Amino acid sequence: MTKIAIVGCNGKMGGFVAQAVKENSACETLFGVDAFGDNKNDFPVYPSFEGVVEVPDVIIDFSNPAALDGMLDFAVKNGVPCVICTTGYSQEQTAKIKAASEKIAIFFSGNMSLGINLLIELSKQAARVLGNSFDIEIVEKHHNLKVDAPSGTALMIADGISETLSEEPQYVYDRHAYRKKRSKNEIGIHSVRGGTIVGEHEVIFAGHDEVVTVSHQAQSKEVFASGSVNAAVFLADKKPGMYDMGDLLADKFA
């Protein structure tokens, strides 16, 4: 039984994670850490890691970049692997995460959905087959409260595709500013914001007289919580290092 600590447990995503843990027979929540909100959970909740006395098997973090230092200090001191789902880290914080991975196992991904990471793998395979003979465009759609654009997931997709191309492409975010013919060496990335769209991503490979598309739709945020719990169970016995959904997918389909 994998014992999990949830950082940001009183937030919306933290609640989804707690429910996903309950529904997974391979794990249980040992405690939560959250500086804000009321404790409505059936496990102990600490305002920070300073007062924590239990040692979990894995930490799942869906909180805020401000919580990183305390979490990493606790994790490294106690040898606890971390599944880090929080986004918006600075370059300095990302460097701290990589440094910590030399001492503990860290699962770090911009999107915890198995489906979206499968989309990335399929897109990479399509790029290997189609090469530079097809134009590549990425369209991402999210709710009207999302601040950043393009989404981190869209950039993950673009970066994955870029790894497979013979020449590093140019990312084009704002095509109306370009008064010229589209070059072959670019990936267009487009953002749509509206309503309550949880998350939709489509990769378009447009060739001569044919179009190939790969797409994914998240119907609720619960898929990201389930993905983080699957990652925690996967990570529990891993050696120090950086892991991501590619490693989890490889393990599932090995």
C-alpha positions as protocol buffer text, in pm:
chain_id: "A"
residue {
  index: 1
  type: MET
  ca { x: 0 y: 0 z: 0 }
}
residue {
  index: 2
  type: THR
  ca { x: 154 y: 331 z: -114 }
}
residue {
  index: 3
  type: LYS
  ca { x: 113 y: 603 z: 149 }
}
residue {
  index: 4
  type: ILE
  ca { x: 69 y: 945 z: -13 }
}
residue {
  index: 5
  type: ALA
  ca { x: 101 y: 1304 z: 110 }
}
residue {
  index: 6
  type: ILE
  ca { x: -101 y: 1561 z: -88 }
}
residue {
  index: 7
  type: VAL
  ca { x: 37 y: 1915 z: -107 }
}
residue {
  index: 8
  type: GLY
  ca { x: -241 y: 2162 z: -184 }
}
residue {
  index: 9
  type: CYS
  ca { x: -501 y: 1917 z: -54 }
}
residue {
  index: 10
  type: ASN
  ca { x: -763 y: 2188 z: 18 }
}
residue {
  index: 11
  type: GLY
  ca { x: -756 y: 2323 z: -335 }
}
residue {
  index: 12
  type: LYS
  ca { x: -981 y: 2205 z: -618 }
}
residue {
  index: 13
  type: MET
  ca { x: -719 y: 1977 z: -772 }
}
residue {
  index: 14
  type: GLY
  ca { x: -612 y: 1858 z: -428 }
}
residue {
  index: 15
  type: GLY
  ca { x: -969 y: 1746 z: -365 }
}
residue {
  index: 16
  type: PHE
  ca { x: -972 y: 1553 z: -692 }
}
residue {
  index: 17
  type: VAL
  ca { x: -643 y: 1388 z: -597 }
}
residue {
  index: 18
  type: ALA
  ca { x: -777 y: 1286 z: -254 }
}
residue {
  index: 19
  type: GLN
  ca { x: -1082 y: 1129 z: -421 }
}
residue {
  index: 20
  type: ALA
  ca { x: -864 y: 952 z: -679 }
}
residue {
  index: 21
  type: VAL
  ca { x: -653 y: 805 z: -398 }
}
residue {
  index: 22
  type: LYS
  ca { x: -968 y: 674 z: -228 }
}
residue {
  index: 23
  type: GLU
  ca { x: -1071 y: 503 z: -550 }
}
residue {
  index: 24
  type: ASN
  ca { x: -730 y: 339 z: -600 }
}
residue {
  index: 25
  type: SER
  ca { x: -683 y: 22 z: -395 }
}
residue {
  index: 26
  type: ALA
  ca { x: -304 y: 44 z: -428 }
}
residue {
  index: 27
  type: CYS
  ca { x: -267 y: 357 z: -213 }
}
residue {
  index: 28
  type: GLU
  ca { x: -399 y: 573 z: 71 }
}
residue {
  index: 29
  type: THR
  ca { x: -359 y: 934 z: 187 }
}
residue {
  index: 30
  type: LEU
  ca { x: -133 y: 963 z: 492 }
}
residue {
  index: 31
  type: PHE
  ca { x: -166 y: 1341 z: 536 }
}
residue {
  index: 32
  type: GLY
  ca { x: -207 y: 1668 z: 351 }
}
residue {
  index: 33
  type: VAL
  ca { x: -22 y: 2000 z: 348 }
}
residue {
  index: 34
  type: ASP
  ca { x: -206 y: 2325 z: 274 }
}
residue {
  index: 35
  type: ALA
  ca { x: -154 y: 2680 z: 400 }
}
residue {
  index: 36
  type: PHE
  ca { x: -503 y: 2791 z: 298 }
}
residue {
  index: 37
  type: GLY
  ca { x: -864 y: 2681 z: 339 }
}
residue {
  index: 38
  type: ASP
  ca { x: -1057 y: 2472 z: 588 }
}
residue {
  index: 39
  type: ASN
  ca { x: -972 y: 2111 z: 652 }
}
residue {
  index: 40
  type: LYS
  ca { x: -1266 y: 1909 z: 523 }
}
residue {
  index: 41
  type: ASN
  ca { x: -1064 y: 1593 z: 473 }
}
residue {
  index: 42
  type: ASP
  ca { x: -1060 y: 1265 z: 665 }
}
residue {
  index: 43
  type: PHE
  ca { x: -680 y: 1280 z: 707 }
}
residue {
  index: 44
  type: PRO
  ca { x: -456 y: 1519 z: 905 }
}
residue {
  index: 45
  type: VAL
  ca { x: -361 y: 1845 z: 731 }
}
residue {
  index: 46
  type: TYR
  ca { x: -57 y: 2059 z: 817 }
}
residue {
  index: 47
  type: PRO
  ca { x: -8 y: 2426 z: 719 }
}
residue {
  index: 48
  type: SER
  ca { x: 351 y: 2347 z: 616 }
}
residue {
  index: 49
  type: PHE
  ca { x: 606 y: 2065 z: 630 }
}
residue {
  index: 50
  type: GLU
  ca { x: 763 y: 2208 z: 945 }
}
residue {
  index: 51
  type: GLY
  ca { x: 520 y: 2027 z: 1176 }
}
residue {
  index: 52
  type: VAL
  ca { x: 500 y: 1699 z: 985 }
}
residue {
  index: 53
  type: VAL
  ca { x: 607 y: 1389 z: 1178 }
}
residue {
  index: 54
  type: GLU
  ca { x: 488 y: 1112 z: 941 }
}
residue {
  index: 55
  type: VAL
  ca { x: 697 y: 1003 z: 643 }
}
residue {
  index: 56
  type: PRO
  ca { x: 496 y: 908 z: 332 }
}
residue {
  index: 57
  type: ASP
  ca { x: 607 y: 684 z: 47 }
}
residue {
  index: 58
  type: VAL
  ca { x: 536 y: 955 z: -213 }
}
residue {
  index: 59
  type: ILE
  ca { x: 437 y: 1323 z: -222 }
}
residue {
  index: 60
  type: ILE
  ca { x: 188 y: 1454 z: -481 }
}
residue {
  index: 61
  type: ASP
  ca { x: 207 y: 1830 z: -530 }
}
residue {
  index: 62
  type: PHE
  ca { x: -82 y: 2026 z: -684 }
}
residue {
  index: 63
  type: SER
  ca { x: -24 y: 2357 z: -508 }
}
residue {
  index: 64
  type: ASN
  ca { x: 175 y: 2673 z: -573 }
}
residue {
  index: 65
  type: PRO
  ca { x: 539 y: 2742 z: -669 }
}
residue {
  index: 66
  type: ALA
  ca { x: 581 y: 2912 z: -331 }
}
residue {
  index: 67
  type: ALA
  ca { x: 553 y: 2572 z: -159 }
}
residue {
  index: 68
  type: LEU
  ca { x: 845 y: 2418 z: -349 }
}
residue {
  index: 69
  type: ASP
  ca { x: 1135 y: 2486 z: -112 }
}
residue {
  index: 70
  type: GLY
  ca { x: 968 y: 2345 z: 199 }
}
residue {
  index: 71
  type: MET
  ca { x: 850 y: 2038 z: 11 }
}
residue {
  index: 72
  type: LEU
  ca { x: 1188 y: 1964 z: -147 }
}
residue {
  index: 73
  type: ASP
  ca { x: 1372 y: 2012 z: 183 }
}
residue {
  index: 74
  type: PHE
  ca { x: 1140 y: 1760 z: 354 }
}
residue {
  index: 75
  type: ALA
  ca { x: 1154 y: 1518 z: 62 }
}
residue {
  index: 76
  type: VAL
  ca { x: 1532 y: 1516 z: 29 }
}
residue {
  index: 77
  type: LYS
  ca { x: 1585 y: 1492 z: 407 }
}
residue {
  index: 78
  type: ASN
  ca { x: 1352 y: 1191 z: 432 }
}
residue {
  index: 79
  type: GLY
  ca { x: 1422 y: 1031 z: 93 }
}
residue {
  index: 80
  type: VAL
  ca { x: 1064 y: 1071 z: -30 }
}
residue {
  index: 81
  type: PRO
  ca { x: 990 y: 1068 z: -408 }
}
residue {
  index: 82
  type: CYS
  ca { x: 779 y: 1358 z: -542 }
}
residue {
  index: 83
  type: VAL
  ca { x: 517 y: 1381 z: -815 }
}
residue {
  index: 84
  type: ILE
  ca { x: 525 y: 1751 z: -905 }
}
residue {
  index: 85
  type: CYS
  ca { x: 215 y: 1869 z: -1092 }
}
residue {
  index: 86
  type: THR
  ca { x: 235 y: 2241 z: -1011 }
}
residue {
  index: 87
  type: THR
  ca { x: 320 y: 2472 z: -1302 }
}
residue {
  index: 88
  type: GLY
  ca { x: 459 y: 2825 z: -1331 }
}
residue {
  index: 89
  type: TYR
  ca { x: 803 y: 2761 z: -1185 }
}
residue {
  index: 90
  type: SER
  ca { x: 1088 y: 3002 z: -1249 }
}
residue {
  index: 91
  type: GLN
  ca { x: 1410 y: 2882 z: -1411 }
}
residue {
  index: 92
  type: GLU
  ca { x: 1574 y: 2890 z: -1069 }
}
residue {
  index: 93
  type: GLN
  ca { x: 1302 y: 2670 z: -920 }
}
residue {
  index: 94
  type: THR
  ca { x: 1321 y: 2427 z: -1210 }
}
residue {
  index: 95
  type: ALA
  ca { x: 1696 y: 2404 z: -1148 }
}
residue {
  index: 96
  type: LYS
  ca { x: 1623 y: 2319 z: -781 }
}
residue {
  index: 97
  type: ILE
  ca { x: 1389 y: 2039 z: -890 }
}
residue {
  index: 98
  type: LYS
  ca { x: 1656 y: 1894 z: -1118 }
}
residue {
  index: 99
  type: ALA
  ca { x: 1917 y: 1920 z: -844 }
}
residue {
  index: 100
  type: ALA
  ca { x: 1687 y: 1738 z: -600 }
}
residue {
  index: 101
  type: SER
  ca { x: 1636 y: 1459 z: -855 }
}
residue {
  index: 102
  type: GLU
  ca { x: 1999 y: 1361 z: -799 }
}
residue {
  index: 103
  type: LYS
  ca { x: 1899 y: 1251 z: -448 }
}
residue {
  index: 104
  type: ILE
  ca { x: 1533 y: 1143 z: -484 }
}
residue {
  index: 105
  type: ALA
  ca { x: 1302 y: 1026 z: -761 }
}
residue {
  index: 106
  type: ILE
  ca { x: 1098 y: 1312 z: -910 }
}
residue {
  index: 107
  type: PHE
  ca { x: 810 y: 1278 z: -1153 }
}
residue {
  index: 108
  type: PHE
  ca { x: 776 y: 1612 z: -1332 }
}
residue {
  index: 109
  type: SER
  ca { x: 522 y: 1671 z: -1608 }
}
residue {
  index: 110
  type: GLY
  ca { x: 329 y: 1970 z: -1741 }
}
residue {
  index: 111
  type: ASN
  ca { x: 23 y: 1751 z: -1794 }
}
residue {
  index: 112
  type: MET
  ca { x: -73 y: 1448 z: -1586 }
}
residue {
  index: 113
  type: SER
  ca { x: -326 y: 1300 z: -1830 }
}
residue {
  index: 114
  type: LEU
  ca { x: -226 y: 962 z: -1974 }
}
residue {
  index: 115
  type: GLY
  ca { x: -429 y: 1048 z: -2281 }
}
residue {
  index: 116
  type: ILE
  ca { x: -249 y: 1374 z: -2358 }
}
residue {
  index: 117
  type: ASN
  ca { x: 88 y: 1208 z: -2315 }
}
residue {
  index: 118
  type: LEU
  ca { x: -21 y: 933 z: -2552 }
}
residue {
  index: 119
  type: LEU
  ca { x: -117 y: 1211 z: -2796 }
}
residue {
  index: 120
  type: ILE
  ca { x: 238 y: 1346 z: -2768 }
}
residue {
  index: 121
  type: GLU
  ca { x: 387 y: 1005 z: -2844 }
}
residue {
  index: 122
  type: LEU
  ca { x: 154 y: 958 z: -3142 }
}
residue {
  index: 123
  type: SER
  ca { x: 240 y: 1306 z: -3270 }
}
residue {
  index: 124
  type: LYS
  ca { x: 611 y: 1230 z: -3243 }
}
residue {
  index: 125
  type: GLN
  ca { x: 560 y: 911 z: -3440 }
}
residue {
  index: 126
  type: ALA
  ca { x: 359 y: 1099 z: -3705 }
}
residue {
  index: 127
  type: ALA
  ca { x: 635 y: 1359 z: -3732 }
}
residue {
  index: 128
  type: ARG
  ca { x: 895 y: 1084 z: -3783 }
}
residue {
  index: 129
  type: VAL
  ca { x: 689 y: 934 z: -4066 }
}
residue {
  index: 130
  type: LEU
  ca { x: 570 y: 1254 z: -4233 }
}
residue {
  index: 131
  type: GLY
  ca { x: 885 y: 1457 z: -4175 }
}
residue {
  index: 132
  type: ASN
  ca { x: 911 y: 1803 z: -4325 }
}
residue {
  index: 133
  type: SER
  ca { x: 672 y: 1724 z: -4611 }
}
residue {
  index: 134
  type: PHE
  ca { x: 370 y: 1812 z: -4390 }
}
residue {
  index: 135
  type: ASP
  ca { x: 298 y: 2146 z: -4223 }
}
residue {
  index: 136
  type: ILE
  ca { x: 241 y: 2114 z: -3847 }
}
residue {
  index: 137
  type: GLU
  ca { x: -12 y: 2326 z: -3655 }
}
residue {
  index: 138
  type: ILE
  ca { x: -126 y: 2291 z: -3292 }
}
residue {
  index: 139
  type: VAL
  ca { x: -461 y: 2425 z: -3167 }
}
residue {
  index: 140
  type: GLU
  ca { x: -536 y: 2435 z: -2792 }
}
residue {
  index: 141
  type: LYS
  ca { x: -865 y: 2536 z: -2628 }
}
residue {
  index: 142
  type: HIS
  ca { x: -931 y: 2617 z: -2262 }
}
residue {
  index: 143
  type: HIS
  ca { x: -1184 y: 2791 z: -2037 }
}
residue {
  index: 144
  type: ASN
  ca { x: -1210 y: 3169 z: -2024 }
}
residue {
  index: 145
  type: LEU
  ca { x: -1040 y: 3192 z: -1684 }
}
residue {
  index: 146
  type: LYS
  ca { x: -708 y: 3049 z: -1803 }
}
residue {
  index: 147
  type: VAL
  ca { x: -448 y: 3326 z: -1799 }
}
residue {
  index: 148
  type: ASP
  ca { x: -146 y: 3183 z: -1982 }
}
residue {
  index: 149
  type: ALA
  ca { x: -136 y: 3122 z: -2356 }
}
residue {
  index: 150
  type: PRO
  ca { x: -33 y: 2905 z: -2521 }
}
residue {
  index: 151
  type: SER
  ca { x: -93 y: 2627 z: -2271 }
}
residue {
  index: 152
  type: GLY
  ca { x: 199 y: 2444 z: -2120 }
}
residue {
  index: 153
  type: THR
  ca { x: 63 y: 2127 z: -2278 }
}
residue {
  index: 154
  type: ALA
  ca { x: 70 y: 2281 z: -2626 }
}
residue {
  index: 155
  type: LEU
  ca { x: 436 y: 2364 z: -2571 }
}
residue {
  index: 156
  type: MET
  ca { x: 498 y: 2008 z: -2446 }
}
residue {
  index: 157
  type: ILE
  ca { x: 349 y: 1877 z: -2770 }
}
residue {
  index: 158
  type: ALA
  ca { x: 556 y: 2116 z: -2982 }
}
residue {
  index: 159
  type: ASP
  ca { x: 875 y: 2030 z: -2793 }
}
residue {
  index: 160
  type: GLY
  ca { x: 807 y: 1657 z: -2835 }
}
residue {
  index: 161
  type: ILE
  ca { x: 758 y: 1695 z: -3209 }
}
residue {
  index: 162
  type: SER
  ca { x: 1069 y: 1914 z: -3236 }
}
residue {
  index: 163
  type: GLU
  ca { x: 1281 y: 1632 z: -3094 }
}
residue {
  index: 164
  type: THR
  ca { x: 1196 y: 1415 z: -3394 }
}
residue {
  index: 165
  type: LEU
  ca { x: 1259 y: 1670 z: -3670 }
}
residue {
  index: 166
  type: SER
  ca { x: 1593 y: 1697 z: -3849 }
}
residue {
  index: 167
  type: GLU
  ca { x: 1597 y: 2077 z: -3808 }
}
residue {
  index: 168
  type: GLU
  ca { x: 1479 y: 2271 z: -3503 }
}
residue {
  index: 169
  type: PRO
  ca { x: 1154 y: 2448 z: -3598 }
}
residue {
  index: 170
  type: GLN
  ca { x: 1040 y: 2803 z: -3525 }
}
residue {
  index: 171
  type: TYR
  ca { x: 730 y: 2835 z: -3307 }
}
residue {
  index: 172
  type: VAL
  ca { x: 484 y: 3088 z: -3451 }
}
residue {
  index: 173
  type: TYR
  ca { x: 219 y: 3212 z: -3204 }
}
residue {
  index: 174
  type: ASP
  ca { x: 76 y: 3517 z: -3376 }
}
residue {
  index: 175
  type: ARG
  ca { x: 51 y: 3460 z: -3748 }
}
residue {
  index: 176
  type: HIS
  ca { x: -127 y: 3789 z: -3827 }
}
residue {
  index: 177
  type: ALA
  ca { x: 202 y: 3966 z: -3755 }
}
residue {
  index: 178
  type: TYR
  ca { x: 370 y: 3774 z: -4039 }
}
residue {
  index: 179
  type: ARG
  ca { x: 307 y: 3909 z: -4389 }
}
residue {
  index: 180
  type: LYS
  ca { x: 481 y: 3628 z: -4572 }
}
residue {
  index: 181
  type: LYS
  ca { x: 433 y: 3274 z: -4698 }
}
residue {
  index: 182
  type: ARG
  ca { x: 443 y: 3003 z: -4434 }
}
residue {
  index: 183
  type: SER
  ca { x: 785 y: 2839 z: -4418 }
}
residue {
  index: 184
  type: LYS
  ca { x: 835 y: 2466 z: -4381 }
}
residue {
  index: 185
  type: ASN
  ca { x: 1050 y: 2513 z: -4074 }
}
residue {
  index: 186
  type: GLU
  ca { x: 779 y: 2626 z: -3833 }
}
residue {
  index: 187
  type: ILE
  ca { x: 509 y: 2496 z: -3601 }
}
residue {
  index: 188
  type: GLY
  ca { x: 203 y: 2716 z: -3561 }
}
residue {
  index: 189
  type: ILE
  ca { x: 55 y: 2724 z: -3209 }
}
residue {
  index: 190
  type: HIS
  ca { x: -292 y: 2874 z: -3163 }
}
residue {
  index: 191
  type: SER
  ca { x: -493 y: 2944 z: -2845 }
}
residue {
  index: 192
  type: VAL
  ca { x: -871 y: 2960 z: -2796 }
}
residue {
  index: 193
  type: ARG
  ca { x: -1028 y: 3077 z: -2467 }
}
residue {
  index: 194
  type: GLY
  ca { x: -1398 y: 3041 z: -2396 }
}
residue {
  index: 195
  type: GLY
  ca { x: -1668 y: 2907 z: -2167 }
}
residue {
  index: 196
  type: THR
  ca { x: -1581 y: 2617 z: -1941 }
}
residue {
  index: 197
  type: ILE
  ca { x: -1363 y: 2414 z: -2180 }
}
residue {
  index: 198
  type: VAL
  ca { x: -1144 y: 2197 z: -1956 }
}
residue {
  index: 199
  type: GLY
  ca { x: -880 y: 2134 z: -2220 }
}
residue {
  index: 200
  type: GLU
  ca { x: -866 y: 2036 z: -2586 }
}
residue {
  index: 201
  type: HIS
  ca { x: -555 y: 1988 z: -2797 }
}
residue {
  index: 202
  type: GLU
  ca { x: -533 y: 1908 z: -3167 }
}
residue {
  index: 203
  type: VAL
  ca { x: -224 y: 1849 z: -3376 }
}
residue {
  index: 204
  type: ILE
  ca { x: -272 y: 1901 z: -3750 }
}
residue {
  index: 205
  type: PHE
  ca { x: -34 y: 1754 z: -4008 }
}
residue {
  index: 206
  type: ALA
  ca { x: -132 y: 1918 z: -4337 }
}
residue {
  index: 207
  type: GLY
  ca { x: 23 y: 1775 z: -4655 }
}
residue {
  index: 208
  type: HIS
  ca { x: -49 y: 1784 z: -5027 }
}
residue {
  index: 209
  type: ASP
  ca { x: -417 y: 1683 z: -5071 }
}
residue {
  index: 210
  type: GLU
  ca { x: -434 y: 1511 z: -4729 }
}
residue {
  index: 211
  type: VAL
  ca { x: -455 y: 1604 z: -4362 }
}
residue {
  index: 212
  type: VAL
  ca { x: -377 y: 1391 z: -4057 }
}
residue {
  index: 213
  type: THR
  ca { x: -504 y: 1506 z: -3715 }
}
residue {
  index: 214
  type: VAL
  ca { x: -440 y: 1377 z: -3364 }
}
residue {
  index: 215
  type: SER
  ca { x: -660 y: 1518 z: -3088 }
}
residue {
  index: 216
  type: HIS
  ca { x: -745 y: 1487 z: -2719 }
}
residue {
  index: 217
  type: GLN
  ca { x: -1028 y: 1626 z: -2505 }
}
residue {
  index: 218
  type: ALA
  ca { x: -1028 y: 1638 z: -2125 }
}
residue {
  index: 219
  type: GLN
  ca { x: -1388 y: 1621 z: -2003 }
}
residue {
  index: 220
  type: SER
  ca { x: -1298 y: 1702 z: -1641 }
}
residue {
  index: 221
  type: LYS
  ca { x: -998 y: 1780 z: -1424 }
}
residue {
  index: 222
  type: GLU
  ca { x: -1034 y: 1439 z: -1261 }
}
residue {
  index: 223
  type: VAL
  ca { x: -822 y: 1285 z: -1539 }
}
residue {
  index: 224
  type: PHE
  ca { x: -522 y: 1488 z: -1419 }
}
residue {
  index: 225
  type: ALA
  ca { x: -576 y: 1374 z: -1059 }
}
residue {
  index: 226
  type: SER
  ca { x: -598 y: 1008 z: -1164 }
}
residue {
  index: 227
  type: GLY
  ca { x: -280 y: 1049 z: -1366 }
}
residue {
  index: 228
  type: SER
  ca { x: -94 y: 1192 z: -1067 }
}
residue {
  index: 229
  type: VAL
  ca { x: -199 y: 899 z: -846 }
}
residue {
  index: 230
  type: ASN
  ca { x: -89 y: 649 z: -1111 }
}
residue {
  index: 231
  type: ALA
  ca { x: 242 y: 834 z: -1126 }
}
residue {
  index: 232
  type: ALA
  ca { x: 278 y: 816 z: -745 }
}
residue {
  index: 233
  type: VAL
  ca { x: 229 y: 439 z: -736 }
}
residue {
  index: 234
  type: PHE
  ca { x: 475 y: 404 z: -1026 }
}
residue {
  index: 235
  type: LEU
  ca { x: 736 y: 627 z: -857 }
}
residue {
  index: 236
  type: ALA
  ca { x: 725 y: 479 z: -507 }
}
residue {
  index: 237
  type: ASP
  ca { x: 1016 y: 235 z: -555 }
}
residue {
  index: 238
  type: LYS
  ca { x: 1217 y: 421 z: -818 }
}
residue {
  index: 239
  type: LYS
  ca { x: 1580 y: 527 z: -789 }
}
residue {
  index: 240
  type: PRO
  ca { x: 1676 y: 897 z: -786 }
}
residue {
  index: 241
  type: GLY
  ca { x: 1628 y: 1072 z: -1119 }
}
residue {
  index: 242
  type: MET
  ca { x: 1381 y: 1266 z: -1332 }
}
residue {
  index: 243
  type: TYR
  ca { x: 1075 y: 1077 z: -1458 }
}
residue {
  index: 244
  type: ASP
  ca { x: 779 y: 1180 z: -1671 }
}
residue {
  index: 245
  type: MET
  ca { x: 469 y: 1039 z: -1840 }
}
residue {
  index: 246
  type: GLY
  ca { x: 682 y: 886 z: -2112 }
}
residue {
  index: 247
  type: ASP
  ca { x: 837 y: 659 z: -1848 }
}
residue {
  index: 248
  type: LEU
  ca { x: 494 y: 571 z: -1707 }
}
residue {
  index: 249
  type: LEU
  ca { x: 357 y: 490 z: -2052 }
}
residue {
  index: 250
  type: ALA
  ca { x: 660 y: 274 z: -2129 }
}
residue {
  index: 251
  type: ASP
  ca { x: 607 y: 88 z: -1801 }
}
residue {
  index: 252
  type: LYS
  ca { x: 237 y: 33 z: -1870 }
}
residue {
  index: 253
  type: PHE
  ca { x: 291 y: -99 z: -2222 }
}
residue {
  index: 254
  type: ALA
  ca { x: 616 y: -286 z: -2162 }
}
